[in-house]
Amino acid sequence: MALRARALYDFRSENPGEISLREHEVLSLCSEQDIEGWLEGVNSRGDRGLFPASYVQVIRAPEPGPPADGGPGVPARYANVPPGGFEPLPVAPPAAFQPLLQPQAPPGSFQPSGAGFPYGGGALQPSPQQQLYGGGYQASQGSDDDWDDEWDDSSTVADEPGALGSGAYPDLDGSSSAGGGAAGRYRLSTRSDLSLGSRGGSAPPQHPASGAKSSATVSRNLNRFSTFVKSGGEAFVLGEASGFVKDGDKLCVVLGPYGPEWQENPYPFQCTIDDPTKQTKFKGMKSYISYKLVPTHTQVPVHRRYKHFDWLYARLAEKFPVISVPHLPEKQATGRFEEDFISKRRKGLIWWMNHMASHPVLAQCDVFQHFLTCPSSTDEKAWKQGKRKAEKDEMVGANFFLTLSTPPAAALDLQEVESKIDGFKSFTKKMDDSALQLNHTANEFARKQVTGFKKEYQKVGQSFRGLSQAFELDQQAFSVGLNQAIAFTGDAYDAIGELFAEQPRQDLDPVMDLLALYQGHLANFPDIIHVQKGALTKVKESRRHVEEGKMEVQKADGIQDRCNTISFATLAEIHHFHQIRVRDFKSQMQHFLQQQIIFFQKVTQKLEEALHKYDSV
């Protein structure tokens, strides 16, 4: 007899490969063995896929016996009802459900495997890049820069000695140390603060006995693709983070005159990007553009391709869930070697590097410094060693939050924090709308200048020259000066038309480049805010349990302290965003107006030259 299960609760599928369930519905199971808290089966509508194991109860087949009353006359609609009818169902849905979260697992590590799994163990597994920030990030595609050269090899993180989960903690120089005895390393753990019971998520929901002190647990987010879950924020707040933190990994939040802010970089620097050069390999079969980077703190040039930037972005976006990593310039499938595209990409990379070097945290992190300082073309071994170390970084996910060093929690009021976050959320929405509108207006105005204005001014110039040619038919000596002056006026309008066509490169294009960069920042903040909001929700839930006498005050305080850590980091990132926003838009608006003044001075000069031609008539 086929295995069957009965749905205890409604479940709505939200991702490919899942199926929805209705309460009391009977399903056919492909296997009774769950896959990390999920079962595979077919529902009553014939849909096949995955569903939470804790949402169903397996129906055990009865021993063979005589047919029930009614025999063959039993209506088909009751054919799936087991003998004896349905058992009583629990009143409340499960209080906690965690199908995927495992100790120290990187975000989005859902990799089902095992016999009978129809999707080959990978059909439902988004890549790490695809899971970043709600799936907004796209990994490098073959249409831009392929990963087929000596910069990378076929080995994976799991193949390397001391890979994540092996118990070793690699240092920057490639060595590894096991345990917590190394100098400058501190074992930090939040697991003792909260008892969460089983992590597997496949057991039926447990209901605490009434009045039992500290028997309640803070519920888990049912959406396993939530940014709060993927970032490790939920695991950290619930007290599951545990790892070794080196002194160099610590990220400090301090109280400034306007509230929490990141501790300043004691060694600020800048980086130039110049000399984009077309390079070839494989005897000319593969071409790419190489950019020369020169950091001011080393003055040693390094050469990077776009795919190197792309790799760095992926690492940073994975490691820093509460920091807005600026988006890279967009990829392009065709025309990658055209001069205009190369120039535009270089300008975008300059803006990107400027924001990276300006961030107190991003500028100092190991992987960014490795990117800036390791000469991959001359020291391939050192480059690969640093690259693999970054890919095996254990201070990601829930463990990342262990690296945060914050001021005393008494400096934060949760209601005030929530008000500030809500205010910033409204600000980003309004700024995003206005940036989109300004970008559309500037783009439309630039298009009119390049085509419409140029054409109209040249039509005026042509008309003036036509009048001059008509006057020349008079052939009077005293009218020669006038004819030449009118012809010069026509030429002046032609030149003004050309000035209009060239002007957007000087003023409007830089404004649109800045808007594009900030639209990327604004797209990052909903997920950053979601992490903080998720932590705040857990605090409110723990407080409710304390008021109901179901949780100890000490455990609830631990949740609130960890929420404060996330809040400090979020407010520090918001403060940094406003700082660079004021700096960038001040500089860009000054540049825009200066270029506008220069433009109209050129127009005025052309008109004055034409005017003076009439003085001698």
Secondary structure, 3 states (H helix, E strand, C coil): CCCEEEECCCECCCCCCECCECCCCEEEECCCCCECCEEEEECCCCCEEEEEHHHEEEECCCCCCCCCCCHHHCCHHHCCCCCCCCCCCCCCCCCCCCCCCCCCCCCCCCCCCCCCCCCCCCCCCCCHHHHHHHHCCCCCCCCCCCCCCCCCCCCCHHHCCCCCCCCEEECCCCCEEECCCCCCEEEEECHHHCCCCCCCCCCCCCCCCCCCCCCCCCCCCCCCCCHHHHCCHHHHHCCCCEEEEEHHHCEEEEEECCEEEECCCCCCCCEEEEEEEEEEECCCCEEEEEEEEEECCCCCCEEEEHHHHHHHHHHHHHHCCCCCCCCCCCCCCCCCCCHHHHHHHHHHHHHHHHHHHHCCCHHHCHHHHHHHHCCCCCCHHHHHHHHHHHHCCCCCHHHHHHHEECCCHHHCCHHHHHHHHHHHHHHHHHHHHHHHHHHHHHHHHHHHHHHHHHHHHHHHHHHHHHHHHHHHCCCCHHHHHHHHHHHHHHHHHHHHHHHHHHHHHCCHHHHHHHHHHHHHHHHHHHHHHHHHHHHHHHHHHHHHHHHCCCCCHHHHHHHHHHHHHHHHHHHHHHHHHHHHHHHHHHHHHHHHHHHHHHHHHHHHHHHHHHHHCCCCC
